Amino acid sequence: MNQGILFNDDVNVAHNCLAFTAMVNGMMVKCIIATPSMSDEAALKHFKDHQFDYEMQAEQLIEDEIYEEDGSVLLTFL
């Protein structure tokens, strides 16, 4: 795991998306997962069940510098 990337414990659900943040060398990067239609409770449970996999996916995108125009990274729903 990259020591320059730290994941915060701040997952949120809004508009069929899960979002959490990472600190990358002192900068905040928003990590976004587009989810299928599901309740907020189900989306949060899904994230908790797959959190490590999402963090690994985000880490790879950040290391490869694959950012969206707004500086966020867009993860694939698992």
C-alpha positions in Angstrom: 0.0 0.0 0.0 1.3 3.4 -0.9 2.2 5.4 2.2 1.5 8.7 0.4 -2.2 7.8 0.0 -4.4 7.8 3.2 -8.1 7.0 3.0 -10.4 8.9 5.3 -13.4 7.4 7.1 -16.0 9.6 5.4 -18.1 7.6 3.0 -21.3 9.4 1.9 -24.3 8.4 -0.4 -26.0 10.9 -2.7 -27.7 10.7 -6.1 -26.9 7.0 -6.7 -23.2 7.5 -5.9 -21.0 6.6 -3.0 -18.2 9.0 -2.3 -15.2 8.9 0.0 -12.0 10.8 0.1 -8.3 10.1 0.1 -5.4 12.3 1.2 -2.7 12.2 -1.5 0.5 14.0 -0.6 -1.5 16.6 1.4 -4.2 17.0 -1.2 -7.8 15.8 -0.9 -9.0 13.5 -3.7 -12.7 12.6 -4.0 -13.3 8.9 -4.9 -16.7 8.3 -6.6 -18.6 5.1 -7.2 -21.7 5.2 -9.3 -24.1 2.7 -7.8 -27.3 1.1 -9.2 -30.5 2.2 -7.7 -30.4 1.0 -4.1 -31.3 2.4 -0.7 -28.7 4.5 1.1 -28.5 1.8 3.8 -27.8 -0.9 1.1 -25.2 1.2 -0.6 -23.3 1.8 2.7 -23.4 -1.9 3.5 -22.1 -2.7 0.0 -19.3 -0.2 0.5 -18.4 -1.7 3.9 -18.3 -5.2 2.5 -16.0 -4.1 -0.4 -14.1 -1.2 1.2 -10.7 -2.7 0.9 -11.3 -3.5 -2.8 -12.5 0.0 -3.5 -9.5 1.5 -1.7 -7.2 -0.6 -3.8 -9.0 0.4 -7.0 -8.7 4.1 -6.0 -5.1 3.7 -5.1 -4.3 2.3 -8.5 -6.2 5.1 -10.3 -4.3 7.7 -8.2 -0.9 6.1 -8.8 -1.7 5.9 -12.6 -2.9 9.6 -12.4 -6.3 8.7 -14.0 -8.3 11.7 -12.7 -11.6 13.1 -13.9 -11.7 16.8 -15.0 -12.7 17.9 -11.5 -9.8 16.0 -9.9 -11.8 13.1 -8.6 -11.3 9.4 -9.5 -14.2 7.4 -10.8 -14.3 3.8 -9.5 -16.0 0.8 -11.1 -18.9 -0.7 -9.1 -18.1 -4.1 -7.8 
